[in-house]
Amino acid sequence: MKKLINENVIAWLLLGDISIRFQTQRDLRSNFRQDLQERIETEGWGLKYLSLQNRDGHWGRKFYQPKWTSTHYTLLDLKNLGVSPNNAQIRKTICMLLAEEKGEDGGINPSKAIKNSDVCLNGMFLNYASYFNSEEAQLQSVVDFILAQISADGGFNCRFNSIGAQHSSLHSTLSVLEGILEFTMNGYKYRASELKKAESSGREFILKHRLYISDQTNEIINRNFLKLTYPSRWKYDILKALDYFRLSGFPFDARMQPAIEVLLKKRKNNHFWLMQAKHPGATHFEMEETGKPSRWNTLRALRVLKHFKVNI
């Protein structure tokens, strides 16, 4: 990097929630503070999420209802906060889900009416289940299901096995790539070579679209892809994609440049990024306000730019 990250911004990030402080130290200062990580479950946002769990082990009403306050999305939020992967409370819940929520096709399927599992949901499930060190034998059928869903264009689409969608979705592809990355990063070996191939083709699908541009019309696929929001849920955006490439250790590719330029243009004069939007729906609580400086977006943007050695 030609220019160091502004220390005033670092100081501002370190005034945030314990999860922000932990990730700022880890990703911007290369200082993994286990003591900070262990505090995520005992204070701040992490404690709030964990305290809302019901006696039956779920959050919300069930595994996938209601949408953002369900067990599924709460576990994804907890993983993204950086809660210790050894958290017994969370691991017990995931074990319960693996026992109770599998469909006939081996994927996680909370629906009793829809036969086919959803590959986007299973990508997210593999993401947090791998992070929290679930038993490999219990994840094998999920991996089998995901690998059976690869589209001819190399990506994934949650409608592939229901209506025969032929063109992959950036939403589904990124969710699956995040799941594969966590699975392989955490030392699981099951069908490793096939997952590596799927990871390669999925990345190429995203890069082929320069992260947000149609390969057929050269137009922006969806302007929502350019909005910086958090939590991202199942939805795709350019910062989420760039952060995936960063975490995977993927080197700079020229096809990322348009997205990086959009990201840089969104930076305010004081070096912060805003929370541009929220995905509609009830939440447990709001971590940040729309239209205000966002520690989540600033942290994620800075670590992306640091990884790709962009002059900031």
Buried (B, 14 or more C-beta within 10 A) or exposed (E): EEEEBBEEBBEBBBEBBBBBBBBBBBBBEEEEBEEBBBBBBEEBBBBEBBEEBEEEBBBBEBBBEBBBBBBBBBBBBBBBBBBBBEBEEBBEBBBBBBEEBBBEBBBBBBBEEEEBBBBBBBBBBBBBBBBBBBEBEBBBBBBBBBBBBBBEBBBBBBBBBEEEBEEBBBBBBBBBBBBBBBBBEBEBEBBEEBBEBBBEBBBBBBBBBBBBBEEEEEEBBBEBBBBBBBBBBBBBBBBBBBBBBBBBEBEEBEBBBBBBEBBBEBBEEEBBBBBBBBBEEEBBEEBBEEEEBBBBBBBBBBBBBBBBEBEB
